[in-house]
Amino acid sequence: MTSQGDHNGVGRRAGQYFWAALSFVWIGALQVNSAFSIDPADCEKDDLPLEHLRACTNMISEDGTMAADRGRVYTMRGVAWMREEEPTAAISDFTRAIEVDAENIAALKGRARAYAAVKKFDKAVEDWSRVIAARPDAEENYRERADANFAAGKTSDALADYDRAIAIDNRNPESFIGKGRVYGELGKRDEAMREFDNALKVNPDYPAVYMARGAVSERLGDTRVAIESYQAVLKYDGAYWYAIRALQRLGGDWANHRRK
């Protein structure tokens, strides 16, 4: 059980985050007029400036604040925590938002990603399943559930979800990359290379395909394809250190393949 001290610590760090990004001019103005107010309708926007988000956050404790407004503010604060790489705090706020509205899709997606960040992949899958139940026609929902299933070691479920995503939209290379990584994990080299080729047909200039193909090929012992793939990454990002280190590890030339 989380102690009151833990909650206080989270609250203090959240306050520091929201205030740190504000300009000195705005802070000075706030000191002159501490009764900073905001139209509650503005709290329904997804791209609020930080000072408005702070004001919306203050609304949570005000009498008469509607539940829907509180839920939206908790969701936005959860997103802010994720940007700060604080997934545990994000889970707490996303959960509060879901308690207000069980069909808050943004909060469910946010909590699923936060669960994945703390390696609670089964819980991430549960939240993605709730999202899919409400939004069954969105390709990215199946793809992200597939990612969580793969991380949880559920390769069959992951492949099924990647296939569902591709059936909805076959123009996103990430689903093919995902399938390639799963097949690589299963030791099925030919199937993995086929999926990476499919991803390159969608976008031949997407370095993530080459990076994934290199990692899978290296793990399966195909040094030639791994070196060629890592070298291809450097044509797009000559400073990508992971690819450089991989080429150094495999004895492949990297200096002559870097983007100038």
Phi, psi and omega in degrees: 000137181282132182280165177297324179297323178297315178299318180297320179296318177298317180298319180295318181293324178297317179299319179297320181296311183296322184280332188298328185276355182281146179284157179296330179297315181295319180298318179298318179296322180294324179294325179289319181233088185288348181272050178298130182231162181215144175293125180307332179297330179294334180288355177272356181275149182269347185241046182291143168297157185299324181294327177288322177298321176300315180295321177295321178299320178298334181295336186304321185268001182277142176296142176085359178289128183291149181302321181298322178293318179297318180298321181291321179293317176302320179297312181296323179291326174299318177299318179298319177298320180296323177295332178272005181059045176239071186295330180295315176296323179297317179303318180299313182288320177299322179296319176300318180296320180290327176296328177286318183218106184294345180251026176285097187295319180298320180290321178297316177297315180299317181292324178300316180292324178293319176299318179297323181295331178259015174066028172262071191290327178297320177292323176299317179299318179301316181291321177296327178294322176293321178296315181296323178300326180271332183227072187285353184255010183262117183302318186294334180293317177293321181296318181287327174293324177299317178301317180292319178298317179298315179297331179277359180085010181263078188293322180295316178296322179296313179299319180298319180288322175299320178296321177297319179296316180294324179297328179279318182208109181265018181258006179254115183294340184298326180292320177292321176300316179301315179298320179299319179293321179296312179298324176297319178298327180276358180078017181262085187298310184300317179295321180296314180296325178299317182290323176295322175297320177299320178296320180290332175294326178288316182209096182289350181251028182257104186298335180298331178295313181295323180296315180294318179296322178296316182295317180293316181296319178298316182294329180271002176086012178267082188295321183300309181294323179298314180297313180301321182291314179296322177296323178296324178301318184291343176291337180259326181220093185292349182252011183288105191294326181297318179293320178298314180297321180297317179294321176298320181294323184269356181079022179267150178289135177236331186298325184271003181246003183282144176294131182279000000 
